[in-house]
Amino acid sequence: MNAFTIKDIENLSGVKAHTIRIWEQRYNFLKPQRTGTNIRYYSNEELKTILNIALLNKYGFKISHINKMNFEEINQKLFSLSHHYAQQERIVNQLITYMVDLDMDVFEELLDREIEAKGIEKIINDILFPFLEKIGILWLTNNINPAQEHLVTNIIRQKLLVGIETAVSQIKSEKVALMFLPEGEFHELGLLYVYFLLKNRGVKVLYLGADVPLTDVAFIVNAKKPDFVYTHLTALSANFNIERFVNNLHAKISNIPVLISGPFTLTYKKDIPGNFHLKRSLEEVKEYIS
C-alpha cells in the first residue's frame, strides 16, 4: 500500500488541501491515518475515493449528495458524465488507480481500447500527457513504489514509441532538434512525449536518449548544427546541481537555443544564459513548439 500526503492528494485530484480538510470534518468518505507526529497520510483506497468525488463535484454534483452515494452509485454517475473533458479525466483517474493497485494488465487494456477507438495521437495528447503531468510529482517525491513507476513507465514508453514511429506530419519544416537526458537521468517519458510532438510538426529529431555525457552532446551539436537542444529533468540524484549543469552546458553550447523543462526548473531562481530557456511544465514546452 502507498502512503500519500495531503499535498499528493491535492496535486492528483486538483482539490485544495484546505478543502480536503473541510471534507474530512463534515463528511464520512475520508478517514486518513496519522503518523506519530500527527501528519495525515492517505491510503490507495482514499486516493481512489477522492479522485472520484472530486471529478463528480467538478461536473456539478454537490458533495452532500455524493456523501450519501454508495460505491456502485458513484461509479454509475462517473460513467454517465457526458462532457468530453470529464470522460478524459475519468480515464486518467482510472489509470492512476490501476497504477497504485499494480493492475498493469487492466492499465494496458484500458490504454489499448482507447487507442483503438480514438487513435494513438489523440490518446497521447488527451490521456497520457495529463496522466504524466499528474503523477510526475509522485515520482519526484518517491511517494509511489519504484516498482510501480517502472511498470507504468515501460507500458507508456511502448505506446509513445509506437506514436513516434507512426507519426506522419502534414507540416514541412527544416528545423532540427537535438534531444538528450544528462548523466544520471533515466526518465525518458517527458523527452519521448516532446519527440512525438516535434515529429508531428515535421521537425527532424536527433535523439540521444538517457544518461548522455555533455561532451557527447557538444560533439553532435558541432557535427550536425541543430536549431535547438532540448532536455527534460525529472528525478536526478541528490547531488545533482542544476546551476552547475546549466553552466557546464553553456560552456559547450553558447550559440543555439537550449530548452530545459521538468520539475527541477520550478525551484531555479538564478539568472540563465541568454540562449537558455526554462520551461516550467510540458504545457509550456508545447506552447513553445507551437
Helices and strands as residue ranges (DSSP letters): H 6-13, H 17-26, E 33-34, E 40-41, H 44-58, H 63-66, H 71-80, H 84-100, H 104-118, H 120-123, I 124-128, H 129-141, H 146-166, E 176-182, H 189-200, E 204-212, H 214-224, E 228-232, H 242-252, E 258-261, G 263-267, E 276-279, H 282-289
